[in-house]
Amino acid sequence: MTYAQAAATYQRNAVLTASPEKLVKLLYEGAIKNLEKSKVGLADTKTARSPEVGQSLSRAMGILGELRASLDHAAGGQIAKDLDRLYEFSLDQLSQANLMRTPNGVTNTLQVMRTLQEGWNGVITG
């Protein structure tokens, strides 16, 4: 087994055995990682239209979509509504960044995601 295979197996097992709170934490981490990667790529005109940048944006948008779809509006009340609006704003920003191939929308989304991650990390342990 190669290192990459071992790492992939470990990551898959970590996700499969994670609590819902830990899954949200992992989703935030994944979104931020992909946003940072796409921001770097979009900042350089040589790489702004590369497939790698498109993949990073797509992954971040997919994660945001999952976060948004997982909201429990019945139990979450106003917090769920506010998170829904933040996710919608972020998805719109990423769509604009993808369309224009500029990092502005990614920067805005990173700010939102880092703030949400910081709040989430303050609520859960582990």
C-alpha positions in Angstrom: 0.0 0.0 0.0 1.4 3.4 -1.0 1.4 6.4 1.2 -1.3 8.0 -0.9 -3.5 4.9 -0.6 -3.0 4.8 3.1 -3.8 8.5 3.5 -6.9 8.1 1.4 -8.0 5.1 3.4 -7.4 7.0 6.7 -9.3 10.0 5.4 -12.3 7.8 4.2 -12.4 6.1 7.6 -12.3 9.4 9.4 -15.3 10.6 7.5 -17.2 7.4 7.8 -16.8 7.3 11.6 -17.2 11.0 12.3 -20.0 12.5 14.3 -22.3 15.0 12.5 -20.4 17.8 14.3 -17.1 16.5 13.2 -18.4 16.2 9.6 -19.3 19.9 9.5 -15.8 20.7 10.8 -14.3 18.5 8.0 -16.6 20.2 5.4 -15.4 23.7 6.5 -11.8 22.5 6.3 -12.3 21.1 2.9 -14.1 24.2 1.6 -11.4 26.5 2.9 -8.6 24.4 1.5 -10.2 24.5 -2.0 -11.0 28.2 -1.7 -7.4 29.0 -0.9 -6.2 26.9 -3.8 -8.6 28.6 -6.2 -7.8 32.0 -4.9 -4.1 31.5 -5.6 -4.9 30.2 -9.1 -7.3 33.1 -9.9 -4.8 35.7 -8.8 -2.4 34.7 -11.6 -3.6 35.4 -15.2 -1.5 32.4 -16.4 -3.5 29.9 -14.2 -6.9 31.8 -13.8 -8.6 29.7 -16.5 -6.9 26.4 -15.7 -8.8 23.2 -15.1 -7.3 23.0 -11.6 -8.8 26.3 -10.6 -12.2 25.2 -12.0 -12.0 21.9 -10.0 -11.1 23.8 -6.8 -14.0 26.2 -7.2 -16.3 23.3 -8.1 -15.3 21.3 -5.0 -15.8 24.4 -2.8 -19.2 25.0 -4.3 -20.2 21.3 -3.8 -19.2 21.5 -0.2 -21.2 24.7 0.3 -24.1 23.0 -1.3 -23.9 20.1 1.1 -23.6 22.4 4.1 -26.7 24.3 2.9 -28.7 21.1 2.1 -27.9 19.7 5.6 -29.5 22.7 7.4 -32.4 21.6 9.6 -34.7 24.6 9.2 -37.3 23.1 11.6 -34.9 22.7 14.5 -32.5 25.5 13.5 -34.9 28.4 13.4 -33.3 31.8 12.8 -29.7 30.3 12.9 -30.6 28.0 10.1 -32.1 30.9 8.1 -29.0 33.0 8.7 -26.6 30.2 7.7 -28.8 29.5 4.6 -28.3 33.2 3.6 -24.6 33.1 4.2 -24.2 29.9 2.1 -26.4 31.4 -0.7 -24.3 34.6 -0.7 -21.1 32.5 -0.8 -22.3 30.3 -3.6 -23.3 33.4 -5.6 -19.8 34.9 -4.9 -18.1 31.7 -6.2 -20.3 31.7 -9.3 -19.2 35.2 -10.0 -15.6 34.3 -9.4 -15.9 31.4 -11.7 -17.6 33.5 -14.4 -15.2 36.4 -14.2 -12.2 34.4 -13.3 -11.2 36.9 -10.6 -10.4 36.1 -6.9 -12.8 38.7 -5.4 -15.7 36.4 -4.8 -13.4 33.7 -3.4 -11.9 36.2 -1.0 -15.4 37.2 0.3 -16.3 33.5 0.6 -13.1 32.7 2.5 -13.9 35.4 5.0 -17.4 34.0 5.6 -16.2 30.4 5.8 -13.3 31.2 8.2 -15.7 33.1 10.5 -18.2 30.2 10.4 -15.4 27.7 11.0 -14.1 29.7 14.0 -17.5 29.8 15.5 -18.1 26.1 14.9 -14.8 25.2 16.4 -15.7 27.2 19.5 -18.9 25.2 19.8 -17.7 21.6 19.4 -14.7 19.8 20.8 -12.6 17.1 19.2 
